[in-house]
Amino acid sequence: MITARVTTGGTATVITSGRERALVFAAAGLRALPPSRSYELWLMTPGDDQPAAMLPGARQGVTGPVLATGLRPGDHLALTVEPARGSTRPTTPVLLQVAL
């Protein structure tokens, strides 16, 4: 289990399972976004950023939990703000990055 601060405010918690090649992500206190934008999770390795999940809107200040699968050795989990439908590549600065 990993807990980390998001640069724009809030705290994220990540629980990983190497055997299942999966993680569960939840956050508290993320900044509210306009309807045209959403938070997106990424699995990143050098030269390869894969979209992992779109985060739902917060409920009572808590976002998630969200399940992401397909973890690879050396992956980092990242969080960005993207268009509401998501993106195939990160288009904004990374707000959170943790080694898995």
C-alpha positions in Angstrom: 0.0 0.0 0.0 1.3 3.4 -1.0 0.0 6.8 0.1 1.1 10.0 -1.7 0.2 13.7 -2.0 -1.3 15.0 -5.3 0.5 18.2 -6.3 -2.8 20.2 -6.7 -4.1 19.0 -3.4 -5.5 15.8 -2.0 -4.1 12.4 -1.1 -4.0 9.2 -3.1 -3.8 5.6 -1.8 -2.7 2.8 -4.1 -2.9 -0.9 -3.2 -1.0 -3.3 -5.6 -1.1 -7.0 -6.3 1.9 -8.2 -8.3 0.4 -11.7 -8.6 -2.8 -10.2 -10.1 -1.0 -7.5 -12.0 -3.5 -5.1 -10.7 -4.0 -2.1 -8.4 -6.8 -0.3 -6.6 -6.6 3.5 -6.5 -8.6 5.9 -4.3 -8.1 9.5 -3.5 -9.5 12.1 -1.0 -9.6 15.8 -1.4 -8.9 16.1 -5.2 -9.6 19.5 -6.6 -13.0 19.6 -8.4 -12.8 19.8 -12.2 -15.2 21.3 -14.7 -17.5 18.9 -16.6 -15.2 19.0 -19.6 -12.3 17.5 -17.7 -11.6 14.3 -15.7 -8.7 12.7 -13.8 -7.0 9.9 -15.7 -4.6 7.2 -14.4 -1.7 6.0 -16.4 0.7 3.1 -16.2 4.1 4.5 -17.3 7.4 2.9 -18.2 10.2 4.6 -20.1 8.9 5.3 -23.6 5.4 3.8 -23.0 2.5 5.5 -21.3 -0.7 3.4 -21.2 -4.1 4.7 -20.0 -5.2 2.7 -17.0 -8.5 4.2 -15.9 -10.7 7.3 -15.8 -11.6 8.4 -12.3 -15.3 8.9 -11.4 -16.4 12.2 -9.8 -15.9 12.5 -6.1 -18.6 11.5 -3.6 -18.3 13.2 -0.2 -14.7 14.2 -1.0 -13.6 10.6 -2.0 -12.7 9.5 -5.5 -12.8 5.8 -6.3 -11.9 3.1 -5.6 -10.9 2.3 -9.2 -9.4 -1.0 -10.4 -6.6 -0.9 -13.0 -5.1 -4.1 -14.5 -2.1 -4.9 -16.7 0.7 -3.9 -14.4 4.2 -4.5 -15.8 7.6 -4.7 -14.0 9.0 -1.2 -13.6 5.6 0.6 -14.0 4.9 3.9 -12.4 1.3 5.1 -11.7 0.6 8.6 -12.8 -2.4 10.9 -12.5 -3.2 13.7 -15.0 -6.2 15.9 -15.9 -7.5 15.1 -19.4 -10.6 15.7 -21.5 -13.7 14.1 -19.9 -13.6 11.2 -22.4 -10.0 10.5 -21.7 -6.8 10.6 -23.8 -4.5 8.1 -25.5 -1.5 10.0 -24.2 -1.0 12.4 -21.3 -1.7 15.9 -22.4 -1.1 17.8 -19.1 1.5 17.8 -16.4 1.6 14.8 -14.1 0.0 15.6 -10.7 1.1 12.4 -9.0 3.7 9.7 -9.9 4.5 6.7 -7.8 6.8 3.7 -8.4 4.9 0.5 -8.1 
